[in-house]
Amino acid sequence: QWYFKITDYAQRLLDDLSGIDWPEQIKLMQTNWIGRSEGAEVDFGLQGRDDTLTVFTTRPDTLFGATYMVLAPEHPLVDELTTDEQRAAVKAYQDQARRQSEIERLSTEKEKTGVFTGAYAVNPVNDAPVPIWISDYVLMGYGTGAIMAVPAHDERDFQFATRFGIPIVEVIAPESGPQGQLTEAYTGDGVMTNSGRFDGMQAPGEAFDAIVEWLGERGAARKKVNYKLRDWLISRQRYWGAPIPMVHCEKCGVVPVPKEQLPVLLPDLEDFHPTDDGRSPLARAEDWVRTSCPSCGGPARRETDTMDTFACSSWYHFRYASPHDETAAFDREKAEYWLPVDLYVGGAEHAVMHLLYARFFCKVAQDAGYISFGEPYYRLRNQGMIQAEDGQKMSKSKGNVVTPDSVVERYGADALRVYELFIAPFEQSVAWSDRGVQGTYRFLGRFWNLVGEVVEAQGSGVAADEAEAERGRHVLRTLHKTIRKLTRDLEGFRFNTAVSALMELQNEVLDVWAGARGSLTLAQWREVVETMTLLLCPMAPHVAAEAWEVLGRGEDVLDASWPVWDEELAADEVVTVVVQVNGKLRERLQVPVDAEKDDVVAQARAAENAARFLEGKQVVKEIYVPGKLVNFVVR
């Protein structure tokens, strides 16, 4: 079996999460998967032996309550420690545990099982004998594969001790005092009890450090950081995967394939089905398997396991930088130019596999000097899924799949694009609706008609009166506010609100075009429609390209500059001012952005809700924050 030693990078994988723009949910999932825990390694003596048994614990303050120990069934000391009287029972239990998956062994629903080995350890805090059991709820891959069991303060240990009649000693008491006969494990913080010189100390707190320091002076304990993360098992007994570049030589042992002979390529196979004996299908390719040892030149055989396919997806982005390079996996200069990836869109289901492995590969490549950066994807966003109309996941087996081709054929690609952007926030899954795409189809149709009408219009508009002229000015203000909003929304992946703002702009433009066309000159109307075309382009590029051509613009719309908003036109005309009385919210006012202080304070005093709380009171102070707040301090 072959592994990648990802555990060497556990702390860096944790630390560097703070420097990447990823969803907090994904960061939390990786943090929990890596599973850093701070505790101590404690050495228990073994009765009748000179050596010790080391356990990792996050709660050394509970050592006085350790009434038994548990080893993983596959722990190397089990066979040595088991007494002759218990050997048959232990062997049977080991065979049983071997047939279970890790998930089955860790199930909280499963009844706790185990077998006593007949051996005893010695508790280093009080020299009490501690019976040693084996149980499948302890795994060899975490910590040392051995635990000290404190049934009074751990739910699993409590269940186990209750079933097998093992003593339960309370050593952490709540602030209310010891509980005496326990009916369940107490897992909270508290005060040390039944713990000798440490009684009365806060636990874990000061007791943690005090006990580790005390045992450390005797060489029996030391602080330790542990991780749940395991090394990455990459061996796969299948054809489709990267060959593991190792050869087996009877004289030299396992020898890596030299760099100049890389990459090792898969041979062509007619039959790549699994073998009957569990070996990889590559074992059938004798001509490929037989090779010479890179070290001594003698006969050797290639490794026939292939790598987990996550190994390939962990670095494919590097290959994109120089896909035709025949001399190396990737060209460093080009990789430094193009990478790291600025934006990666992918599902949350990859959080603790692909995305973690890709980060690991990047750090290894950095350490090896192949690249200068240590993170592969600077920005990550998780997309939602389009579900069937009833909210179920689309699948061929359920017959509820809506194919894009059928929608495009009926409504066009742009109507589909705009609908998918508009239907919900980017990261949210949402049910498909035919009515929704019909709506975006009509939206684009109205835009297209507007473009045609503006192009066909003759002469210049002249405002009939001041009221009509104001409507034209309002269109321009809305246009520039929309430019600002779309610019920020598109950068922030708020596509649904960007489309919504564009729809609101179009509604106002159509309304004024139909009822007050003279409020703007024809040149201004063309500017409005051209700007709308540019704003629409990222969401509906085909319609925008056609409109751009109809408007008589020579260059491709994709080559045109993105519009820039005018700060003066985009400024808010009114702002919301909060009115407080003695710091408590009483009213909200809409006032002109350039309103004078005296006018705002007067409106605040007259506001119905605020006036009730001012009546009969003396205002001793007025606090005014322009455009934000009026607070009356009264008595």
LUMDREN-96127 format. One record per residue (C-alpha): x, y, z. Coordinates in steps of 0.1 Angstrom, whole numbers, plus 5000, padded with zeros to 4 digits. Each point is the difference from the previous one (the first is absolute). Layout:
<rs>
+------+------+------+
:    x :    y :    z :
+------+------+------+
:    X :    Y :    Z :
...
+------+------+------+
</rs>
This chain:
<rs>
+------+------+------+
:    x :    y :    z :
+------+------+------+
: 5000 : 5000 : 5000 :
: 5013 : 5034 : 4991 :
: 4993 : 5033 : 5018 :
: 5006 : 5037 : 4996 :
: 5012 : 5014 : 5034 :
: 4974 : 5029 : 5001 :
: 5002 : 4999 : 5038 :
: 5034 : 5018 : 4998 :
: 4980 : 5030 : 4986 :
: 4971 : 4999 : 5025 :
: 5009 : 5032 : 5018 :
: 5008 : 5020 : 4969 :
: 4967 : 4989 : 4984 :
: 4983 : 5014 : 5031 :
: 5020 : 5032 : 5003 :
: 4997 : 5010 : 4963 :
: 4962 : 4998 : 4999 :
: 5001 : 5036 : 5014 :
: 5016 : 5013 : 4968 :
: 4975 : 4988 : 4974 :
: 4966 : 5013 : 4991 :
: 4979 : 4969 : 5004 :
: 4966 : 4994 : 5015 :
: 5002 : 4998 : 5038 :
: 4980 : 4967 : 4998 :
: 5028 : 4984 : 4979 :
: 5027 : 5013 : 5022 :
: 4982 : 4986 : 5030 :
: 4996 : 4966 : 4984 :
: 5037 : 4998 : 4992 :
: 5008 : 5012 : 5036 :
: 4979 : 4973 : 5015 :
: 5014 : 4974 : 4975 :
: 5035 : 5008 : 5010 :
: 4989 : 4999 : 5036 :
: 5027 : 5017 : 5020 :
: 4998 : 4992 : 5037 :
: 5023 : 5011 : 5028 :
: 5007 : 4976 : 5028 :
: 5027 : 4978 : 5015 :
: 5017 : 4967 : 4995 :
: 5000 : 4980 : 5032 :
: 5021 : 4969 : 5007 :
: 4983 : 4972 : 5019 :
: 5023 : 4973 : 5015 :
: 4992 : 4964 : 4993 :
: 4998 : 4974 : 5028 :
: 5027 : 4974 : 4996 :
: 5019 : 5019 : 4973 :
: 5026 : 5027 : 4998 :
: 4984 : 5019 : 4971 :
: 4971 : 5025 : 5000 :
: 4968 : 5005 : 4980 :
: 4996 : 5036 : 4987 :
: 4965 : 5015 : 4996 :
: 4990 : 5034 : 4986 :
: 4973 : 5019 : 5019 :
: 4985 : 5034 : 4997 :
: 4989 : 4998 : 5037 :
: 5030 : 4991 : 5022 :
: 4980 : 5016 : 5028 :
: 4979 : 4969 : 5001 :
: 5029 : 4975 : 5005 :
: 4988 : 4992 : 5036 :
: 4968 : 4987 : 4984 :
: 5017 : 4977 : 4975 :
: 4987 : 4965 : 5011 :
: 5009 : 4980 : 4969 :
: 5019 : 5003 : 4968 :
: 4990 : 4991 : 4964 :
: 5022 : 4990 : 4972 :
: 4990 : 4998 : 4963 :
: 4996 : 4963 : 4991 :
: 5029 : 5004 : 4975 :
: 5023 : 5017 : 5025 :
: 5035 : 4982 : 4997 :
: 5001 : 4995 : 5038 :
: 4968 : 4980 : 5002 :
: 5016 : 4967 : 4992 :
: 5028 : 5006 : 5025 :
: 4978 : 5011 : 5029 :
: 4972 : 4974 : 4996 :
: 5002 : 4973 : 5026 :
: 4996 : 4963 : 4990 :
: 4966 : 4998 : 5017 :
: 4986 : 5029 : 4978 :
: 5019 : 4993 : 4968 :
: 4971 : 4981 : 4982 :
: 4974 : 5027 : 5009 :
: 5023 : 5028 : 4989 :
: 5009 : 4983 : 4967 :
: 4963 : 4994 : 4992 :
: 4992 : 5037 : 5007 :
: 5029 : 5012 : 4978 :
: 4987 : 4979 : 4972 :
: 4965 : 5015 : 5005 :
: 5013 : 5036 : 5000 :
: 5021 : 4994 : 4969 :
: 4967 : 4994 : 4981 :
: 4985 : 5033 : 5010 :
: 5005 : 5034 : 4982 :
: 5012 : 5030 : 5019 :
: 4966 : 5016 : 4997 :
: 4984 : 4969 : 5016 :
: 5025 : 5000 : 5028 :
: 4994 : 5037 : 5009 :
: 4962 : 4999 : 4998 :
: 4985 : 5016 : 5031 :
: 4969 : 4977 : 4996 :
: 5020 : 4968 : 5002 :
: 5002 : 4982 : 5034 :
: 5034 : 5002 : 5014 :
: 5019 : 4967 : 4999 :
: 5034 : 4989 : 5012 :
: 5022 : 4973 : 5016 :
: 5023 : 5001 : 5030 :
: 5036 : 4991 : 4992 :
: 5009 : 4988 : 5035 :
: 5027 : 5026 : 5003 :
: 5002 : 5031 : 5022 :
: 5016 : 5034 : 4996 :
: 5010 : 5023 : 5029 :
: 4984 : 5034 : 5003 :
: 5029 : 5025 : 5004 :
: 4981 : 5024 : 5023 :
: 4991 : 4975 : 5027 :
: 5017 : 4967 : 4991 :
: 4965 : 4982 : 4998 :
: 4998 : 4969 : 4978 :
: 4981 : 5007 : 4967 :
: 4985 : 4971 : 4981 :
: 5009 : 5000 : 4963 :
: 4971 : 4992 : 4975 :
: 4997 : 5000 : 4963 :
: 4970 : 5016 : 4982 :
: 4992 : 5009 : 4965 :
: 4990 : 5036 : 5009 :
: 5037 : 5008 : 5003 :
: 5019 : 5004 : 4967 :
: 5037 : 4994 : 4994 :
: 5002 : 5030 : 4977 :
: 4992 : 5027 : 5025 :
: 5024 : 5009 : 5028 :
: 5019 : 4970 : 5013 :
: 4972 : 4974 : 4994 :
: 4995 : 4998 : 5038 :
: 4978 : 5020 : 5023 :
: 4996 : 5005 : 5037 :
: 4963 : 4995 : 5007 :
: 4983 : 5024 : 5025 :
: 4964 : 4987 : 5001 :
: 4988 : 5028 : 5024 :
: 5008 : 5027 : 4974 :
: 4997 : 4984 : 4966 :
: 4968 : 4986 : 4985 :
: 5015 : 4971 : 4981 :
: 5022 : 4990 : 5029 :
: 4969 : 5002 : 5023 :
: 4980 : 4977 : 4978 :
: 5029 : 4975 : 4998 :
: 5007 : 5001 : 5038 :
: 4963 : 4996 : 5008 :
: 4997 : 4970 : 4977 :
: 5031 : 4982 : 5014 :
: 4997 : 5010 : 5036 :
: 5032 : 5022 : 5001 :
: 5003 : 5025 : 5028 :
: 4988 : 5036 : 4993 :
: 5019 : 5026 : 5020 :
: 4988 : 5037 : 5000 :
: 5030 : 5024 : 4998 :
: 4984 : 5031 : 4985 :
: 4971 : 5014 : 5020 :
: 4977 : 5028 : 4989 :
: 5000 : 5033 : 5020 :
: 4971 : 4986 : 5020 :
: 5022 : 4972 : 5014 :
: 5006 : 4963 : 4994 :
: 4971 : 4980 : 4986 :
: 5007 : 4967 : 5017 :
: 4984 : 4971 : 4981 :
: 5001 : 5010 : 4963 :
: 4972 : 4991 : 4976 :
: 5019 : 5015 : 4971 :
: 5034 : 5014 : 4992 :
: 5006 : 5036 : 5011 :
: 5019 : 5016 : 4971 :
: 5000 : 5037 : 5011 :
: 5026 : 5021 : 5017 :
: 5002 : 5000 : 5037 :
: 5021 : 4995 : 5031 :
: 5025 : 4972 : 5007 :
: 4989 : 4974 : 5026 :
: 5014 : 4966 : 5010 :
: 5033 : 5012 : 4985 :
: 5023 : 5003 : 5029 :
: 5021 : 5032 : 5001 :
: 4980 : 5014 : 4970 :
: 4967 : 5000 : 5018 :
: 4982 : 5034 : 4997 :
: 5018 : 5011 : 4968 :
: 4980 : 5011 : 4970 :
: 4998 : 4974 : 4973 :
: 5012 : 4999 : 4973 :
: 5016 : 5035 : 5004 :
: 5026 : 5001 : 5027 :
: 4998 : 4963 : 5007 :
: 5010 : 4991 : 4964 :
: 5033 : 5018 : 5003 :
: 5007 : 4990 : 5036 :
: 4996 : 4963 : 4994 :
: 5021 : 5000 : 4968 :
: 5027 : 5020 : 5017 :
: 5000 : 4976 : 5031 :
: 5002 : 4969 : 4978 :
: 5025 : 5016 : 4977 :
: 5024 : 5005 : 5029 :
: 4999 : 4962 : 5004 :
: 5004 : 4994 : 4962 :
: 4965 : 4986 : 4998 :
: 4982 : 5026 : 4979 :
: 5006 : 5028 : 4974 :
: 4977 : 5024 : 4982 :
: 4991 : 4989 : 4965 :
: 4980 : 5012 : 4970 :
: 4981 : 4973 : 4981 :
: 4980 : 5000 : 4968 :
: 4971 : 4979 : 4988 :
: 5014 : 5002 : 4964 :
: 5014 : 4968 : 4988 :
: 5026 : 4994 : 4973 :
: 4985 : 4998 : 4965 :
: 4997 : 4964 : 4988 :
: 5005 : 5002 : 4963 :
: 5002 : 4963 : 4989 :
: 4972 : 4989 : 4977 :
: 4997 : 4966 : 4984 :
: 4986 : 5013 : 4967 :
: 5013 : 5010 : 4965 :
: 4988 : 5035 : 4998 :
: 5024 : 5021 : 5021 :
: 5035 : 5013 : 4999 :
: 5026 : 4973 : 5003 :
: 5019 : 5000 : 5033 :
: 5037 : 5006 : 4988 :
: 5016 : 4973 : 5021 :
: 5017 : 4967 : 4990 :
: 5006 : 4969 : 5022 :
: 5035 : 4985 : 4998 :
: 5009 : 4968 : 5019 :
: 5035 : 5014 : 5005 :
: 4993 : 5037 : 5007 :
: 4965 : 4999 : 5014 :
: 4976 : 5028 : 4990 :
: 5016 : 5025 : 4977 :
: 4985 : 5032 : 4986 :
: 4999 : 5006 : 4963 :
: 5026 : 5027 : 4991 :
: 4988 : 5034 : 4990 :
: 5013 : 4997 : 4965 :
: 4978 : 4969 : 4994 :
: 4968 : 5017 : 5011 :
: 4972 : 5000 : 4993 :
: 4992 : 4963 : 5002 :
: 4972 : 4995 : 4975 :
: 4971 : 4974 : 5002 :
: 5003 : 4972 : 4976 :
: 4972 : 4992 : 4976 :
: 4978 : 4972 : 5013 :
: 4973 : 4981 : 4983 :
: 4986 : 4989 : 5034 :
: 5001 : 5025 : 5028 :
: 4974 : 4984 : 5023 :
: 5010 : 4991 : 5036 :
: 5020 : 4967 : 5004 :
: 4985 : 4971 : 5019 :
: 5028 : 5000 : 5026 :
: 4997 : 5037 : 5009 :
: 5030 : 5012 : 4981 :
: 5000 : 5030 : 4978 :
: 4990 : 4994 : 4963 :
: 5036 : 5013 : 4992 :
: 5013 : 4967 : 5014 :
: 4988 : 4984 : 4967 :
: 5023 : 5022 : 4979 :
: 5031 : 4978 : 5005 :
: 5021 : 5018 : 4973 :
: 4993 : 5033 : 5018 :
: 5005 : 4986 : 5035 :
: 5034 : 4985 : 4992 :
: 5027 : 5027 : 5000 :
: 5036 : 5006 : 5013 :
: 5009 : 5014 : 5033 :
: 5011 : 5037 : 4998 :
: 5026 : 4993 : 5027 :
: 5018 : 4968 : 4991 :
: 4987 : 4993 : 4965 :
: 4987 : 4966 : 5009 :
: 4965 : 4986 : 4994 :
: 4972 : 5017 : 5018 :
: 4962 : 5004 : 4999 :
: 4980 : 5031 : 4999 :
: 4975 : 5009 : 5027 :
: 4966 : 4990 : 4986 :
: 4978 : 5021 : 5023 :
: 4989 : 5033 : 4986 :
: 4994 : 5033 : 5019 :
: 4967 : 5012 : 5013 :
: 4986 : 5022 : 4972 :
: 4999 : 5029 : 5025 :
: 5038 : 5001 : 4995 :
: 4995 : 5012 : 4964 :
: 4973 : 5025 : 5008 :
: 5023 : 5015 : 5027 :
: 5023 : 5016 : 4974 :
: 4981 : 5002 : 4967 :
: 4998 : 5038 : 5003 :
: 5038 : 5001 : 4997 :
: 4999 : 4982 : 4967 :
: 4976 : 5025 : 4985 :
: 5028 : 5026 : 5001 :
: 5021 : 4980 : 4975 :
: 4978 : 4971 : 4986 :
: 5023 : 4992 : 4971 :
: 5033 : 4998 : 5020 :
: 5016 : 4966 : 4992 :
: 5030 : 5005 : 5024 :
: 4984 : 5006 : 5033 :
: 4967 : 4998 : 5019 :
: 4997 : 5037 : 4996 :
: 5022 : 5030 : 4992 :
: 5008 : 5020 : 5031 :
: 5002 : 5034 : 4983 :
: 4965 : 4995 : 4985 :
: 4986 : 4986 : 5032 :
: 5013 : 5030 : 5019 :
: 4983 : 5023 : 4975 :
: 4966 : 4983 : 4999 :
: 4997 : 4986 : 5035 :
: 4988 : 4998 : 5027 :
: 4964 : 4997 : 4987 :
: 4982 : 5033 : 5007 :
: 4965 : 4985 : 5002 :
: 4990 : 4964 : 5003 :
: 4963 : 4990 : 4998 :
: 4992 : 4966 : 5014 :
: 4977 : 4980 : 5022 :
: 5002 : 4998 : 5037 :
: 5002 : 4962 : 4997 :
: 5037 : 5003 : 4992 :
: 5008 : 5018 : 5032 :
: 5021 : 4974 : 5018 :
: 5012 : 4979 : 4971 :
: 5009 : 5017 : 4967 :
: 5004 : 5035 : 5014 :
: 5021 : 4989 : 5030 :
: 5022 : 4978 : 4978 :
: 5005 : 5028 : 4975 :
: 5012 : 5023 : 5028 :
: 5024 : 4972 : 5012 :
: 5014 : 4995 : 4965 :
: 5006 : 5037 : 4996 :
: 5019 : 5002 : 5033 :
: 5022 : 4970 : 4990 :
: 5007 : 5016 : 4966 :
: 5010 : 5032 : 5018 :
: 5023 : 4982 : 5024 :
: 5016 : 4982 : 4971 :
: 5007 : 5033 : 4983 :
: 4977 : 4995 : 4970 :
: 4978 : 5030 : 5008 :
: 5002 : 5030 : 5024 :
: 4965 : 4999 : 5014 :
: 4983 : 4977 : 5024 :
: 4963 : 5002 : 4993 :
: 4985 : 4988 : 4967 :
: 4967 : 5019 : 5000 :
: 4998 : 5035 : 5015 :
: 4962 : 5004 : 4997 :
: 4975 : 4972 : 5002 :
: 4962 : 5002 : 4995 :
: 4975 : 4971 : 5003 :
: 4972 : 5000 : 4975 :
: 4964 : 4989 : 5007 :
: 4983 : 4973 : 4980 :
: 4970 : 5004 : 4977 :
: 4974 : 4975 : 5013 :
: 4968 : 4986 : 4984 :
: 4968 : 5021 : 5004 :
: 4990 : 4979 : 5030 :
: 5034 : 5008 : 5018 :
: 5015 : 4965 : 4994 :
: 5034 : 4995 : 4984 :
: 4998 : 4996 : 4963 :
: 5010 : 4965 : 4988 :
: 4994 : 4978 : 4970 :
: 4987 : 4972 : 5021 :
: 4972 : 5023 : 5013 :
: 4992 : 5013 : 4966 :
: 5000 : 5036 : 5012 :
: 5029 : 5014 : 4981 :
: 4996 : 5033 : 4982 :
: 5025 : 5000 : 4972 :
: 5016 : 5034 : 4991 :
: 4997 : 4992 : 4963 :
: 4962 : 4999 : 5001 :
: 4999 : 5033 : 5019 :
: 5024 : 5017 : 4976 :
: 4981 : 4988 : 4970 :
: 4968 : 5016 : 5013 :
: 5012 : 5031 : 5017 :
: 5037 : 5005 : 4990 :
: 5032 : 4996 : 5019 :
: 4999 : 5036 : 5015 :
: 4966 : 4996 : 5015 :
: 5012 : 4968 : 5017 :
: 5032 : 5017 : 5012 :
: 4982 : 5030 : 5014 :
: 4974 : 4978 : 5018 :
: 5027 : 4979 : 5017 :
: 5018 : 5031 : 5012 :
: 4967 : 5016 : 5011 :
: 4983 : 4970 : 5016 :
: 5018 : 5001 : 5034 :
: 5033 : 5009 : 5017 :
: 5029 : 4983 : 4984 :
: 5007 : 4975 : 5028 :
: 4964 : 4991 : 5006 :
: 4983 : 4969 : 4985 :
: 4966 : 5008 : 4984 :
: 4972 : 4983 : 4982 :
: 4997 : 5005 : 4962 :
: 4970 : 5018 : 4986 :
: 4989 : 5003 : 4964 :
: 4981 : 5031 : 5009 :
: 5032 : 5016 : 5012 :
: 5018 : 4996 : 4967 :
: 4970 : 5013 : 4982 :
: 5003 : 5031 : 5021 :
: 5037 : 5006 : 4990 :
: 4991 : 4993 : 4964 :
: 4974 : 5028 : 5001 :
: 5026 : 5023 : 5018 :
: 5024 : 4995 : 4971 :
: 4973 : 5005 : 4975 :
: 4990 : 5034 : 5014 :
: 5037 : 5010 : 5000 :
: 5003 : 4990 : 4964 :
: 4969 : 5020 : 4990 :
: 5013 : 5031 : 5019 :
: 5033 : 4999 : 4981 :
: 4981 : 4999 : 4967 :
: 4978 : 5028 : 5009 :
: 5029 : 5023 : 5012 :
: 5019 : 4993 : 4968 :
: 4969 : 5008 : 4978 :
: 4992 : 5032 : 5019 :
: 5006 : 5032 : 4981 :
: 5011 : 5035 : 5013 :
: 5006 : 5010 : 5035 :
: 4976 : 5000 : 5030 :
: 4992 : 5033 : 5016 :
: 4986 : 5000 : 5036 :
: 4964 : 5013 : 5000 :
: 5002 : 5013 : 5035 :
: 5022 : 4998 : 5032 :
: 4981 : 4970 : 5013 :
: 5008 : 4980 : 4969 :
: 5036 : 5012 : 5001 :
: 5003 : 4987 : 5035 :
: 4989 : 4966 : 4988 :
: 5029 : 5000 : 4976 :
: 5024 : 5010 : 5027 :
: 4987 : 4972 : 5021 :
: 5006 : 4975 : 4972 :
: 5037 : 5011 : 4999 :
: 5003 : 4998 : 5038 :
: 4985 : 4964 : 5000 :
: 5024 : 4991 : 4971 :
: 5031 : 5010 : 5019 :
: 4988 : 4984 : 5032 :
: 4994 : 4968 : 4981 :
: 5035 : 5001 : 4985 :
: 5014 : 5003 : 5035 :
: 4978 : 4972 : 5013 :
: 5007 : 4976 : 4972 :
: 5037 : 5006 : 5002 :
: 5001 : 4991 : 5037 :
: 4974 : 4972 : 4998 :
: 5018 : 4982 : 4972 :
: 5033 : 5002 : 5018 :
: 4983 : 4987 : 5032 :
: 4982 : 4971 : 4982 :
: 4966 : 5016 : 5007 :
: 4988 : 4992 : 4965 :
: 4963 : 4998 : 5010 :
: 4999 : 5035 : 5014 :
: 5020 : 5013 : 4970 :
: 4974 : 4987 : 4976 :
: 4972 : 5014 : 5022 :
: 5016 : 5034 : 4999 :
: 5003 : 4999 : 4962 :
: 4963 : 4990 : 4998 :
: 4990 : 5029 : 5022 :
: 5021 : 5024 : 4978 :
: 4983 : 4987 : 4969 :
: 4965 : 5004 : 5015 :
: 5007 : 5037 : 5007 :
: 5016 : 5006 : 4966 :
: 4971 : 4984 : 4982 :
: 4975 : 5020 : 5021 :
: 5017 : 5033 : 4993 :
: 5006 : 4992 : 4963 :
: 4964 : 4993 : 4996 :
: 4986 : 5029 : 5019 :
: 5026 : 5027 : 5001 :
: 5023 : 4994 : 4970 :
: 5008 : 5036 : 4997 :
: 5016 : 5001 : 5035 :
: 5034 : 4990 : 4984 :
: 5016 : 5007 : 4967 :
: 5003 : 4972 : 4975 :
: 5038 : 5000 : 5006 :
: 4993 : 4995 : 5037 :
: 4975 : 4972 : 4993 :
: 5027 : 4983 : 4978 :
: 5025 : 5003 : 5029 :
: 4975 : 4985 : 5024 :
: 4993 : 4970 : 4977 :
: 5037 : 4995 : 4991 :
: 5008 : 4999 : 5037 :
: 4972 : 4976 : 5007 :
: 5014 : 4978 : 4973 :
: 5034 : 4999 : 5016 :
: 4985 : 4992 : 5034 :
: 4980 : 4972 : 4985 :
: 5029 : 4985 : 4981 :
: 5015 : 4978 : 5028 :
: 4966 : 4984 : 5005 :
: 4986 : 4999 : 4965 :
: 5030 : 5003 : 4976 :
: 4982 : 4989 : 4968 :
: 4971 : 5026 : 5003 :
: 5025 : 5026 : 5011 :
: 5022 : 4993 : 4970 :
: 4970 : 5003 : 4976 :
: 4989 : 5032 : 5017 :
: 5035 : 5015 : 4998 :
: 5001 : 4995 : 4963 :
: 4965 : 5014 : 4995 :
: 5011 : 5031 : 5019 :
: 5027 : 5005 : 4974 :
: 5030 : 4995 : 5022 :
: 5030 : 4987 : 4980 :
: 5019 : 4980 : 5026 :
: 4989 : 4967 : 5015 :
: 4980 : 5006 : 5032 :
: 5024 : 4976 : 5018 :
: 5028 : 5025 : 4992 :
: 4981 : 5030 : 5013 :
: 5009 : 5016 : 5033 :
: 4978 : 4993 : 5030 :
: 4981 : 5031 : 5009 :
: 5010 : 5022 : 5029 :
: 4975 : 5018 : 5022 :
: 4999 : 5037 : 5007 :
: 5003 : 5004 : 5038 :
: 4978 : 5031 : 5000 :
: 4972 : 4984 : 4980 :
: 5003 : 4967 : 5020 :
: 4998 : 5018 : 5034 :
: 4970 : 4992 : 5021 :
: 4973 : 5027 : 4998 :
: 4986 : 4992 : 5034 :
: 5015 : 4982 : 5030 :
: 4984 : 4983 : 5030 :
: 5005 : 5018 : 5033 :
: 4994 : 4981 : 5033 :
: 4982 : 5020 : 5027 :
: 5007 : 4990 : 5036 :
: 4988 : 5012 : 5034 :
: 5025 : 4992 : 5027 :
: 5017 : 4976 : 4977 :
: 4969 : 4980 : 4991 :
: 4987 : 4997 : 4965 :
: 4967 : 5019 : 4995 :
: 4998 : 5010 : 4963 :
: 5017 : 4998 : 4966 :
: 5000 : 5030 : 4977 :
: 5006 : 5003 : 4962 :
: 5018 : 5033 : 4995 :
: 5019 : 5016 : 4970 :
: 5036 : 4991 : 5001 :
: 5010 : 5037 : 5001 :
: 4974 : 5010 : 5027 :
: 5010 : 5026 : 5026 :
: 5004 : 4989 : 5036 :
: 4973 : 5023 : 5013 :
: 4975 : 4986 : 4974 :
: 5008 : 4964 : 5009 :
: 4998 : 5007 : 5038 :
: 4967 : 5018 : 4995 :
: 4985 : 4970 : 4980 :
: 5013 : 4977 : 5027 :
: 4982 : 5019 : 5027 :
: 4968 : 5001 : 4980 :
: 5001 : 4963 : 4992 :
: 4969 : 4984 : 5016 :
: 5017 : 4971 : 5018 :
: 5029 : 5022 : 5013 :
: 4977 : 5028 : 5010 :
: 4981 : 4977 : 5024 :
: 5032 : 4993 : 5020 :
: 5010 : 5037 : 4999 :
: 4967 : 5013 : 5013 :
: 5004 : 5015 : 5035 :
: 5037 : 4994 : 5001 :
: 5030 : 5023 : 5000 :
: 5024 : 4995 : 4972 :
: 5034 : 5005 : 5016 :
: 5021 : 4990 : 4970 :
: 4996 : 4994 : 4962 :
: 5025 : 4977 : 4984 :
: 5001 : 5002 : 4962 :
: 5020 : 4978 : 4977 :
: 4995 : 5013 : 4964 :
: 4981 : 4976 : 4978 :
: 4998 : 4974 : 5027 :
: 4986 : 5009 : 5035 :
: 4981 : 5025 : 5022 :
: 5000 : 4991 : 5037 :
: 4981 : 5021 : 5025 :
: 5012 : 4997 : 5036 :
: 4971 : 5008 : 5023 :
: 4991 : 5001 : 5037 :
+------+------+------+
</rs>
